[in-house]
Amino acid sequence: MSERTVRARVMKAAVSPTTNQIYKDDFQGMYSGDIIEPPYNLTELKLIGEYSSILQQCIDAYKTNIAGFGIESSYKIDIKSDETEESVREQAERENTRLDEFIRYLNLDESPEVIIGYVIDDREKTGNGYIEIIRDGMGQPAGIEYVDAQHMRVCKKTVPEEVEYTILENGVEKKIKRRKRFRRYVQMIDQEKVFFKEYGDPRIMDLRNGKFDESTPEHLQASEIYHFKIGSGTYGKPRWLGNLISLYGARKAEELNLMYFQNGRHIPAAITVSNGKLDDESYNQLQQYMNDLQGTDNAHKFLLLEVQGIAEEKIINGEEKITPAKVEIKSLAEVLQQDALFLEYDENTRRKIRSSFRLPPLYTGEAQEFSRATADTARKVTEEQVFQPERKTLARILNTLFLEPLEFKYVKLKVKGADFHDPMEIAKVLDPFIAAGSVAPNDLRTLLGKVLGKKVDLFPDEYNVPLQVLVKDQPSGLDGLFNIAKSADQQESLIDLLKDLRDVLESMQS
C-alpha cells in the first residue's frame, strides 16, 4: 500500500506595517564626561501617557488636587490677637501684600498653578520635573519658567562651595555657613546645549559651556534650576514603573481588539481537501481573498474553491481514472480568545496603575459603584494619605526657594486644597453646643452666609453673646429683657434681633 503525504499551507492576510520609529537620545556619546545618563528613556516615558487609557487620568488627578486649587499668601502669626504688637501687625500686612503681588507675577504668561501643574505632569510621567528660577537685577528671585524634562540631563556634583544660611536659634536669627556640593544641569534642543546651575549656587557660570567664570557677561550667565524628582537617586523614577509591562500589555490588547473589528470578516475556519489539491490559480485567489478582508466594501463577498482530483490509475484505452475530490470547511471559532478576556485584562491593568498612584476609581471618572458614604470615605482617605502630604511638601519647597531670599518673616506661601466642609453636617454637630449656650450669634453668621449663598453682616458686640446668657442675666427672663429694651427705646430692634436668633437656631435644629 502506497503512503500518502499530507501537506498544510497557512493562508493569512497581509500584515500591516509596524513602526520603525527610533527614540533617539540627543545626548548619546556625551555620557562619558560630567553628564550622567538617565536609567530610562525619558522621551518614551514622556509620551507613554498618550498610549495608555488610565495613566493620564491619574496624573491629571494629581495635578488638580495638588496645585489646581491655587497658591496664596498666609500669615505665620495671628495678626488679630491682642498679644501681637502693632508694629509687627503692620509689617505682616505689608509682607502679605508684597507676597500676593509676587505670586501674581511669578510668571507673566501663565499662573503659578499652571506652571507647577506642568512640572507635576513631567514628574509623574518621567520621575523628574524642573523649573527655572529667574532673578532680577538685585539678585532676588523674580519668576519661574517651566522646563521640559525630556530635554534635561543631570551632571556630576562640583567641588564643595561655602554657602551662608539664616536659621533661628531660640527665636533669634543667626547666620551660619556650610559647604555644599552643587550640581549642574544641561539642556539640549536641536543640537544646541544650554547649561544651568543648581538653585542656590552662588557662583557665576557660563551658560554656553558650564564653566564657572566670574568674567562671564551678564547676558551669558546661567540661570538656576530646581529639580523635582521622585526618589533619592540622581534621576527620579515614576511611581508606576513597576506596572510598565502591564501598561504595554493593555495597549497591545486594545490594538488586537482594533484589528479584530477592522478585519471582522475573517472566517475562523480550516479548509481541508481530500483526494485533491488546489491549483495555482485557486491558491492565488484564496490568498487575494484573505488580503481583501478589511473594510465594509468587502463585507458581502463569498468564497469559491475549485479543486482538482488526483489521478490514481490508467485504463487500457489511455483514459485516466480521477478520484473525486472532497472539500470541507470546519469552523475554528471555539478556539478563538473571547473579547471578555481582554476586557478583564484591561480592568486589572487599570487597577494596578491606580494602585501605584494610591487613587480610588472616583478620581479617574469611574464612580459607578460608589454611594455617597463610600465616596466621602474615599475622598477623605485619599486627601489625608496622598494629596495633603504632597501639598505640604510642595509648599515647603516653594517657601524654601523664595521666603528666605525675599526676607519674609511673618507670611508664607500656602498651597490650597479642596474644601470638604458641608454646612449642613456642621449644623448638626453644632446643635448641642447651641442648646448649651456655648455659641455666640457671630460664630454662626459666616456659616449662615454659606447656607444662604450670600454675605451676612456681623452683629454689634453688645448683641454678640449667647441667647441663654442674655436671658439668664435678666431677673424676669425675656420679659425683663423686653422691659429694659422698652425703657431704652430699643424694643423694636431687639425683637428683630431675637427673631433672627430664633431663625438661626431653628435652621440649625432642622
Solvent accessible surface area in square Angstrom, and as a share of the most:
residue,aa,sasa,rsa
1,M,241,1.08
2,S,92,0.60
3,E,172,0.77
4,R,166,0.60
5,T,114,0.66
6,V,141,0.81
7,R,214,0.78
8,A,100,0.77
9,R,141,0.51
10,V,128,0.74
11,M,40,0.18
12,K,129,0.54
13,A,36,0.28
14,A,77,0.60
15,V,118,0.68
16,S,56,0.36
17,P,131,0.82
18,T,112,0.65
19,T,112,0.65
20,N,140,0.72
21,Q,119,0.53
22,I,146,0.74
23,Y,78,0.30
24,K,147,0.62
25,D,34,0.18
26,D,47,0.25
27,F,3,0.01
28,Q,128,0.57
29,G,67,0.65
30,M,63,0.28
31,Y,36,0.14
32,S,111,0.72
33,G,39,0.37
34,D,71,0.37
35,I,15,0.08
36,I,47,0.24
37,E,99,0.44
38,P,13,0.08
39,P,74,0.47
40,Y,82,0.31
41,N,58,0.30
42,L,6,0.03
43,T,39,0.22
44,E,52,0.23
45,L,8,0.04
46,K,34,0.14
47,L,54,0.27
48,I,4,0.02
49,G,6,0.05
50,E,125,0.56
51,Y,94,0.36
52,S,20,0.13
53,S,42,0.27
54,I,4,0.02
55,L,0,0.00
56,Q,50,0.22
57,Q,63,0.28
58,C,0,0.00
59,I,0,0.00
60,D,56,0.29
61,A,7,0.05
62,Y,2,0.01
63,K,50,0.21
64,T,74,0.43
65,N,17,0.09
66,I,3,0.02
67,A,1,0.01
68,G,47,0.45
69,F,78,0.32
70,G,11,0.10
71,I,16,0.08
72,E,63,0.28
73,S,16,0.11
74,S,24,0.15
75,Y,69,0.26
76,K,100,0.43
77,I,59,0.30
78,D,93,0.48
79,I,24,0.12
80,K,178,0.75
81,S,33,0.21
82,D,146,0.76
83,E,161,0.72
84,T,24,0.14
85,E,114,0.51
86,E,102,0.46
87,S,73,0.47
88,V,35,0.20
89,R,51,0.19
90,E,77,0.35
91,Q,60,0.27
92,A,0,0.00
93,E,76,0.34
94,R,150,0.55
95,E,12,0.06
96,N,30,0.15
97,T,75,0.44
98,R,113,0.41
99,L,0,0.00
100,D,55,0.28
101,E,83,0.37
102,F,28,0.12
103,I,14,0.07
104,R,154,0.56
105,Y,121,0.46
106,L,10,0.05
107,N,10,0.05
108,L,152,0.76
109,D,125,0.65
110,E,72,0.32
111,S,48,0.31
112,P,8,0.05
113,E,41,0.18
114,V,53,0.30
115,I,6,0.03
116,I,3,0.01
117,G,9,0.09
118,Y,89,0.34
119,V,3,0.02
120,I,9,0.05
121,D,18,0.09
122,D,1,0.00
123,R,33,0.12
124,E,0,0.00
125,K,19,0.08
126,T,1,0.00
127,G,0,0.00
128,N,1,0.00
129,G,0,0.00
130,Y,0,0.00
131,I,0,0.00
132,E,33,0.15
133,I,1,0.01
134,I,73,0.37
135,R,86,0.31
136,D,65,0.34
137,G,81,0.78
138,M,165,0.74
139,G,35,0.34
140,Q,65,0.29
141,P,3,0.02
142,A,45,0.35
143,G,10,0.09
144,I,2,0.01
145,E,67,0.30
146,Y,68,0.26
147,V,8,0.05
148,D,33,0.17
149,A,0,0.00
150,Q,31,0.14
151,H,50,0.22
152,M,0,0.00
153,R,11,0.04
154,V,1,0.00
155,C,0,0.00
156,K,106,0.45
157,K,95,0.40
158,T,23,0.13
159,V,102,0.59
160,P,60,0.38
161,E,46,0.21
162,E,88,0.39
163,V,20,0.11
164,E,95,0.42
165,Y,60,0.23
166,T,37,0.21
167,I,69,0.35
168,L,126,0.63
169,E,84,0.38
170,N,148,0.76
171,G,66,0.63
172,V,100,0.57
173,E,95,0.43
174,K,89,0.38
175,K,127,0.54
176,I,60,0.31
177,K,130,0.55
178,R,122,0.44
179,R,151,0.55
180,K,58,0.24
181,R,125,0.46
182,F,2,0.01
183,R,43,0.16
184,R,29,0.11
185,Y,7,0.03
186,V,0,0.00
187,Q,33,0.15
188,M,3,0.01
189,I,78,0.40
190,D,128,0.66
191,Q,117,0.52
192,E,117,0.53
193,K,79,0.33
194,V,41,0.23
195,F,17,0.07
196,F,15,0.06
197,K,22,0.09
198,E,38,0.17
199,Y,27,0.10
200,G,29,0.28
201,D,4,0.02
202,P,79,0.49
203,R,30,0.11
204,I,48,0.24
205,M,1,0.00
206,D,10,0.05
207,L,44,0.22
208,R,135,0.49
209,N,68,0.35
210,G,1,0.01
211,K,131,0.56
212,F,70,0.29
213,D,64,0.33
214,E,137,0.62
215,S,90,0.58
216,T,9,0.05
217,P,60,0.38
218,E,144,0.65
219,H,143,0.64
220,L,35,0.17
221,Q,62,0.28
222,A,9,0.07
223,S,32,0.21
224,E,6,0.03
225,I,0,0.00
226,Y,61,0.23
227,H,24,0.11
228,F,15,0.06
229,K,76,0.32
230,I,35,0.18
231,G,56,0.53
232,S,116,0.75
233,G,40,0.38
234,T,40,0.23
235,Y,10,0.04
236,G,3,0.03
237,K,105,0.44
238,P,5,0.03
239,R,68,0.25
240,W,0,0.00
241,L,31,0.15
242,G,80,0.77
243,N,30,0.15
244,L,41,0.20
245,I,138,0.70
246,S,16,0.11
247,L,4,0.02
248,Y,82,0.31
249,G,20,0.19
250,A,9,0.07
251,R,76,0.28
252,K,130,0.55
253,A,9,0.07
254,E,64,0.29
255,E,65,0.29
256,L,97,0.48
257,N,28,0.14
258,L,98,0.49
259,M,64,0.29
260,Y,136,0.52
261,F,145,0.60
262,Q,87,0.39
263,N,32,0.17
264,G,48,0.46
265,R,50,0.18
266,H,88,0.39
267,I,93,0.47
268,P,35,0.22
269,A,31,0.24
270,A,36,0.28
271,I,63,0.32
272,T,54,0.32
273,V,50,0.29
274,S,50,0.32
275,N,55,0.28
276,G,14,0.14
277,K,128,0.54
278,L,29,0.14
279,D,41,0.21
280,D,114,0.59
281,E,113,0.51
282,S,8,0.05
283,Y,57,0.22
284,N,94,0.48
285,Q,105,0.47
286,L,8,0.04
287,Q,51,0.23
288,Q,98,0.44
289,Y,28,0.11
290,M,22,0.10
291,N,56,0.29
292,D,43,0.22
293,L,6,0.03
294,Q,85,0.38
295,G,45,0.43
296,T,121,0.70
297,D,139,0.72
298,N,28,0.14
299,A,38,0.29
300,H,176,0.78
301,K,104,0.44
302,F,176,0.73
303,L,51,0.26
304,L,128,0.64
305,L,32,0.16
306,E,112,0.50
307,V,34,0.20
308,Q,93,0.41
309,G,27,0.26
310,I,80,0.41
311,A,49,0.38
312,E,94,0.42
313,E,99,0.44
314,K,156,0.66
315,I,92,0.47
316,I,182,0.92
317,N,108,0.55
318,G,51,0.49
319,E,108,0.48
320,E,96,0.43
321,K,106,0.45
322,I,90,0.46
323,T,24,0.14
324,P,111,0.70
325,A,39,0.30
326,K,117,0.49
327,V,58,0.33
328,E,66,0.30
329,I,102,0.52
330,K,111,0.47
331,S,71,0.46
332,L,70,0.35
333,A,46,0.35
334,E,131,0.59
335,V,109,0.62
336,L,83,0.41
337,Q,116,0.52
338,Q,110,0.49
339,D,65,0.34
340,A,67,0.52
341,L,91,0.45
342,F,33,0.14
343,L,109,0.54
344,E,104,0.47
345,Y,91,0.34
346,D,31,0.16
347,E,66,0.30
348,N,48,0.25
349,T,5,0.03
350,R,35,0.13
351,R,120,0.44
352,K,94,0.40
353,I,0,0.00
354,R,14,0.05
355,S,74,0.48
356,S,28,0.18
357,F,0,0.00
358,R,139,0.51
359,L,10,0.05
360,P,23,0.15
361,P,41,0.26
362,L,45,0.22
363,Y,40,0.15
364,T,13,0.08
365,G,67,0.65
366,E,35,0.16
367,A,45,0.35
368,Q,156,0.69
369,E,169,0.76
370,F,55,0.23
371,S,65,0.42
372,R,167,0.61
373,A,72,0.56
374,T,69,0.40
375,A,18,0.14
376,D,45,0.23
377,T,81,0.47
378,A,17,0.13
379,R,88,0.32
380,K,112,0.48
381,V,79,0.46
382,T,7,0.04
383,E,10,0.05
384,E,101,0.45
385,Q,102,0.45
386,V,3,0.01
387,F,0,0.00
388,Q,74,0.33
389,P,61,0.38
390,E,33,0.15
391,R,16,0.06
392,K,129,0.55
393,T,61,0.36
394,L,12,0.06
395,A,17,0.13
396,R,146,0.53
397,I,34,0.17
398,L,4,0.02
399,N,28,0.14
400,T,97,0.57
401,L,4,0.02
402,F,0,0.00
403,L,14,0.07
404,E,85,0.38
405,P,39,0.25
406,L,12,0.06
407,E,132,0.59
408,F,11,0.05
409,K,103,0.44
410,Y,48,0.18
411,V,0,0.00
412,K,80,0.34
413,L,5,0.03
414,K,94,0.40
415,V,12,0.07
416,K,72,0.31
417,G,32,0.31
418,A,31,0.24
419,D,103,0.53
420,F,58,0.24
421,H,128,0.57
422,D,43,0.22
423,P,33,0.21
424,M,100,0.45
425,E,83,0.37
426,I,57,0.29
427,A,5,0.04
428,K,134,0.57
429,V,97,0.55
430,L,41,0.20
431,D,45,0.23
432,P,80,0.50
433,F,106,0.44
434,I,11,0.05
435,A,72,0.56
436,A,78,0.60
437,G,15,0.15
438,S,76,0.49
439,V,22,0.13
440,A,16,0.12
441,P,8,0.05
442,N,24,0.13
443,D,93,0.48
444,L,8,0.04
445,R,33,0.12
446,T,93,0.54
447,L,18,0.09
448,L,23,0.12
449,G,10,0.09
450,K,117,0.50
451,V,68,0.39
452,L,95,0.47
453,G,67,0.65
454,K,130,0.55
455,K,184,0.78
456,V,28,0.16
457,D,106,0.55
458,L,114,0.57
459,F,31,0.13
460,P,67,0.42
461,D,123,0.64
462,E,116,0.52
463,Y,48,0.18
464,N,44,0.22
465,V,48,0.28
466,P,23,0.14
467,L,44,0.22
468,Q,74,0.33
469,V,63,0.36
470,L,28,0.14
471,V,47,0.27
472,K,172,0.73
473,D,101,0.52
474,Q,32,0.14
475,P,129,0.81
476,S,70,0.45
477,G,20,0.19
478,L,78,0.39
479,D,96,0.50
480,G,7,0.06
481,L,13,0.07
482,F,57,0.24
483,N,94,0.48
484,I,93,0.47
485,A,5,0.04
486,K,132,0.56
487,S,95,0.61
488,A,54,0.42
489,D,135,0.70
490,Q,91,0.40
491,Q,70,0.31
492,E,140,0.63
493,S,59,0.38
494,L,15,0.07
495,I,53,0.27
496,D,71,0.37
497,L,9,0.05
498,L,22,0.11
499,K,97,0.41
500,D,59,0.31
501,L,12,0.06
502,R,123,0.45
503,D,72,0.37
504,V,13,0.07
505,L,40,0.20
506,E,94,0.42
507,S,50,0.32
508,M,10,0.04
509,Q,122,0.54
510,S,120,0.77
